[in-house]
Each structure stands twice: as C-alpha cells, then as structure tokens.
Amino acid sequence: MTEDDVERRSEIVAHLGEEVWPATGRQLIDVALATEAPDRVVSALRSLEPDATFGNVQQVWTTLGGEIEQKRF
C-alpha cells in the first residue's frame, strides 16, 4: 500500500467509525455526510452498490479497489 492509500483508508475509517458495521452502501453515505466527511470520501462511497452490505471497512476498501496491506515479519 502506498502512503496515499493508507491516508485514504484512514480517512474513511475516521468518518465511519466502528459502530456502523454491518452497513449498506446507502447507510455508509448517510454516516459520512453526518460526520461531514470530505467530498472525496463521500464520492468514493457513492460508487458502492447502495444495497450491498459491508461487514467492515476492509470490505469497503477492497470494493473501492484498494489494496490489502501486507504485514512484514
């Protein structure tokens, strides 16, 4: 993951919180708007299927085309 990817994913997490899951794409947009998320977060969430259900931010992130962070040992 690039630094920009980490920043974008963190921004999504910061505006959705932990209590929202599971949530539909529509619900995620509502939460983002309620928390005054930046336009780029709202725009990304609007690209999700509105009726699809997501169990966590990782599912949202990968659906948006984000890469999964690889841990190094």
N, C-alpha and C positions, 0 to 999 in steps of 0.2 A: 504494500500500500504506500502511496505517496503521502507526503505531508498534507497536500491539499485534500486527499481522500479522508485522512484522519480528521482534518478540520471540518469537512463537510458532514461526516458521520457524527462527530461530536456535537455539531450544531443541531442536527436532527434530534439527537438524544436530549439535548438541553431543553428543547421546546416541547417534546412529547412527554417526558417524564417516565416514571416506572409504573405508575398506577393505571395507565391506559390499556394495557395489554390483557387479553387479545382485543383487537380493534379492526374495524373495516377501514378501507381507504378513505371513505367519507368521514368517518369519525376522526381519523388522524388529521385530516384537513381542518375539521372543526376545532380540534385541540390546538393545532398550530396557529390558527387565526386568533383563538382566545388568548394564547400566550404571546401574541404579537411577534411571531416568528418572521424572520426576514423573507422577502419575496422569493429568494432562491430556494428556501426550504419549502414554502407553500407551493411554488411552481413544481418542484420535484414531486411532492406528494400528490399533486393533481394529475400526475402522469400514471399513478397507480389505478388499478381497477377499483372503482368506488365500492363495489360489493364484495371484493376479495377480503378475506380475514387474515390478519397477520398476528403471529404469536409473540413477536419480539422485534426489536429494532434491526437485528441481523437479517431477518427475513425481508424487512423493508429495504434495507441496504442492498442486498443481493438482487432483489427485484428491480431496483433502480440501476442495476449494472455495476454496483460497487464490488470491489474485490474483497475477499476474506483475508484478514490479517494472519500471517503465518508466524507462529511463535518459533523463536530460535533457541536451541538448547546449548 
